[in-house]
């Protein structure tokens, strides 16, 4: 797997995604290999390595991405009664591109 699935595949269009929400700075889409029944990923459209390493990006971009996370999480919570939001860092972060998982339901795997 690529070090940055989101830039190399999802944002480039090589891997088609089902868009949930989109702004000039962020994209939210259904995970291509969901871990939960509802599993949406929110990513910045610009490469940002992680939550703790913004790679020189202005924190304003992070705020824009988090606004989309809030919007999507609010919708999932309303529709399903609960929701989880998580991000991974360091060796837990499979794709080295900041991303947030917005999910509901019990694990599928």
N, C-alpha and C positions, 0 to 999 in steps of 0.2 A: 504494500500500500504506500502511496505517496506520503511524504511528510506534511503536505498541505492539500488534503482532499478538496477543501472548499475553494481554493483558488484554481487548482489544477482541473477539477471536475465540475463542481456545482456552479461556480460563478462564471466559468468559461463556457458553459453550455454543453460540454462533452458528455456529462451525465445529466439527463433531464430531471428536473425536480418539479414537484407540485407546490406552487407558491401559495402561501397563506397570507403574507403581508409583505409590502415592499415600500421602501422610501429611497431617497437619493443615496443614503449612506448605509442602509441595512437591508438584508433579505431574510425572510422567515419562510421555511418550507418544511413539508413533511419529510422526516428522516427516510433515507433510501433503504435502510435496514433497521426498522424500528425495534426498540427494546421494550417498549410499553405500547398498549393499544392506541393511545394518543401520544405521538412523539414528534415534536416540532423542533427544528433547529433554527436559531437566530444567529446570523453572522454579519460582521461588517463587510461591506463590499470591497473595502481596501484591506490589504494584508496587515493584520495586527497579530503579533506572535501569541500573546496570552493576556489574561487579566492583570498579571503582575509585570508584564513587559509590553508596553504599548508601542514599542518599536519606533519611538519618535513622534507618534501621532498625538495630537492635541486631545486633552481629556474631554473636550466638547464632542468628539466623535464617539467616545465611550458613552457619554450621556445620551446621544442620539440612538445608539444601539440599545441601551437599556430602556429607552422609551418604547421601542418596538417590543422588547421582552415583556415589559409591563402590559402593553396592549394585548399581546398574544396570551400571556398568562391570565389576564383578567377574563378573556373570552373562554379559555379552557376551564377556568374555575367556575364561571357562570354555567357553562354547558354540562360540566361533569361533577360539580360540587367540591372538587379539590384539584390541586395541581402541585407539581414540584418543579423547581427551577434549579439547574445546577450547571456548573462548569468544572472542568478538570485542569489541573496544573502539573507541571513537571512530567514525570514518567507516566502519570495517569492520563495525560493529554495525548491521545493517539494522533490527531491531526494538529499540527503546530500552527493553528490559526484560531484566534479567539472565537469561541462559539458557546452558546448557551442552549441547553436542552430544556424544553418546556414539555412536561409529560404528565399523563394521568393514567391510572389503572395499575394493575399488577404486572410484574415482569412477564414477558412472553417467553423468555429463554430460561 
